[in-house]
Amino acid sequence: MKNFYKELQKLLKEGNPQYKIEQFKSFYELFKKGELDFSPSEEIKVFKQPCFKGHCKIVDAHEVPMRKKLHTKEGMGTLLHAIAHIEFSAIDLALDACYRFQNLPPEYYEDWMEVADDEVRHFEMLTTLLKEYDVNYGDYPVHQGLFDASMKTLEFIPRMALIPRYMEANGLDANQVLIEKLKSMPKTEKVIETLEVILDEEVEHVKKGDYWYKYGCSKKENFSCDYFKIVRSVYPNSFRQHKKINEKARLAAGFSEEELNTMKNF
């Protein structure tokens, strides 16, 4: 019987998108059938580089091609490539959440494997759409911001706070703004439809992160679960950029009115 954590480590190292997705789908079937061994790993690896290093050219975030001139084929291709990269990175974020944090309730692994499955589907939707703009994943440079964030949060509570509850929640805001912008442009129906599916399902991802963040906090004695303090300990300038908050989505994902008001006043 294959070991859950050892198989996850192999998946996390695989950088070829086609192979990674094929391997994940087979692995997920074994998981759903209960045909995996959950014996803990002796060593949990800290990854030095993202899996996509061999497939994409990695540059500083400021050097990634600007997503502008969306009315042009090239502009839309650049935008969709950037979003596809976020979704590909998100596959590993979900898998790493399963790999790194062991001996948690079975529901935890069910949640994050389900998230990984969603992210795979999102990535496939976007790469299919990219072909209509004559673009393949890997054609444009990318940054490794999400990977770096995951490797900066190697403990459970900070990980749940920073990745799903901060970075993915920011995506709820950005996605809604982008959808509204695209609605004023011609021939964007397919893109909008794809983004709306992603937005709807990402709410559930953030909600899962919210649940497990609060679960982790509930298990810690004499531990102050100050969400804003935890996030800003990693990214000191966090929350200052929030001008348009998708309040409906964030409230559905577990944020409180008090938290949203705090965000508005940073």
N, C-alpha and C positions, 0 to 999 in steps of 0.2 A: 504494500500500500504506500502511495506517495505521501510525503510529508508536506503539509500545508505551507509551512514557513519556508522550507527549502525550495518549493516550487515558486513561491512568491519572489524569492531572491533571484531566481533565474528569469522570471518575467520582468522584474525591475531592471535587469541588466540588458534585456533585449531592446535594441534600438531600431531595428527594421520594422516599420509600422505594420506591414503585411504579416510578417512572422509573429509579431507581438500579439496582434489581434487574433490570429488563428490559434495561437497557444493559449491566450486568455479564454477564448470560447470553450476550448476543450477542458481547460482547468475549471471553469465555472460550472460545467456540466458535472464534473466529479464532485465539486463542492455541494451542489444542489442535491446530488444523490447520496451525500454523506459518505463518500468513498475516499476520504482523506484522513491521514493521521495528524493529530494536533499536538504531538509531543513538542514541547518548547525547544527552541534552538539554543545551542550552547553559546553562540555568539551572534549578536545582532549587528550587522554591518552598517557603518556610516559611509555613505557613498560620496566619493570625491568629485564625481562628474556626472552630468545627466546622461541618460541612455541615448538621447538623440544626438549626442556629439558627433557620431560618425555619419549621421544622415543629414544634418543641417549645419550650416555655418553659424556659429554662435558669436554674437557681437555684444557690445555694451547696449543697454536698453535705449540710450540716446541715439544709437546708430541704426536702429531698426527702421526700415523704410516707413515714412509717414503715411498714415491712412487718410489721404485727402483726394480731392477730385473724384468723388464717388460716382459721378455721372459718367466717368470713363471706364472702359473695360479694365485697364491696368489698375486704376484706383480701386475698383471693386475687388479685383483679384488680390491686391495687396491687403485689403481689409479682411477678406475671407481667409487668407493664409494666416494672418495674425490670430484670428479667432480659432482656426483649426489647430494652431500651435498651443493655444491655451487649453483646448480640449484634450490634445494628446498629452500635454503635461499633467492634466487633471487625472488621466488614467493612472499615472504613477502616484499621484497624491493619494488616491483612494487605496491603491495596492499597498503603498508604504504604511498607511494607517493600519492596515491589517497585519503587515509584516512586523512592524516595530513594536507594537503594543500587544503583548501576549497575556494569556490567562484572564481575559475579559469575558463577560457573558456572551453566549453564542449569538445573541441578537446583534451585538456590536459587529461581528464579522459578516453577518447577513446584510446589515445595513451598508457597509462599505464595499462589499462585493457587488451589491446591487448598484451602488453609485458608480463603481468602475464599469459595470455593464452599460449603464446609461452614457458614460463618457465615451466609451467605445462607439456606441451608436451615434452620438453627436459628431464624433470625429469622422465617421463614415459618411454621414449626411453632408458634412462640410466639404470633404474631399470629392464627393460626387458633384457637388455644386461648383467646386473649383474648376473642374474639367470644362465646364461651360465657358470659363474665362481663360482656357488654355494654360492653366496653372496646376502644378503638382506640389504636394507638400514637400518642402525642402528646396523649392525654387528661390525663396527669399531668405535672407538672414533672419535669425531669431535671437531672443535673449533667454537667459535661464533664471529669471527672477523667481518663478514659482518653485523651481528646484532648490534655489538658495534658501528660500523661506522655509521649505520643509526641513532642510538640513540645519537650520538655525533653531528649530523647535523639535528637539529630540526627546522631550518629556511630554507626557500625555495632555495635561491641561493646557500648556502653551500651544501645543499643536492644534487642539480643537478650537482654541480661541483665535489663533492667527490664520489658519488655512480656511476652514469652512466659514467660521463666524466673522472673519474680517475680509480676507481676500475674495472668497467666493461671494460673500454678501455684497462686496463692492461691485461685483459683476452684475448683480441684480439691478443696481442703479444704472451702470453704464449701458447695459443691454436695453433697458427701457428708453433711455435717451436716444440711443442709436435707432431703435425701431421707429420712434416718433420722427426722427430726421429722415429716415428712408421713406416714410409714408408720403412725403412731399415730392418724391422723385419718381420718374417713370420706370417701368420694367424692373421693379424691385420686389414683386410679389413673392417669388420663390425664396428670396433671401429673408424677407420679413417672416414668412411662414416658418422657416427653419429657426430663426432667432426666437420666435414666440414659443416653439416647442422647447428649445433649450432653456429659456427663461422660466417657463412653467415648471420644468423638472429640476432646475437648479434651486428653486424655492425649497423643494423637498430635501435637497442635499444640505442646504444651510440648516434646515430644521433638524436633520439628523445630527449635524455638528453641534447645534445648540443643545440637543438632548444629552449628548455624550460629554459636552463641556460641563453642563450642570451636574451630570452624573459624577464626573471626576471631582468636581468641587465638593459634592456631598460626601465623598469618601475621605476627604482630607480634614483632619482635626487641626484647629488653630491655623488655618490657611485662609488668607483673604483672597477671594476670587474676584479681584478688581479687573474686570475685562479690559478697560481702557489702559490701566497700568501695565497689564501683561502685554498687550499689543504694542504699546509705545516703548516698552523696554527693548523691543526688537527693532521697531521703526519709530523713532522719536517724533517724526513729523506727521504721523498718522492722523487721519480724520480732518485735518485742516482743509483738505481739498473738497470736502463734501458741500456741494451747493444744491444738487438735485438728488434728493433721497427718495428711493422707491418705497415709500412708507407702507403701502399696502402689502408688498411682497415681504418686506422685513418683519412686519408684525405677524404675518402668516408663518414666517420661519422661526418665530420665537423671541424676537426682540421686544422689549418693553417700550412703552411711550416715554418713560424716563430716559432710557438709553438713547432713543432717537432725539430727544430734546438736548441731551448732553452733546451728541454729535453735531447738532446744528450750532451749538454755542462755542465750539472750539475755535 
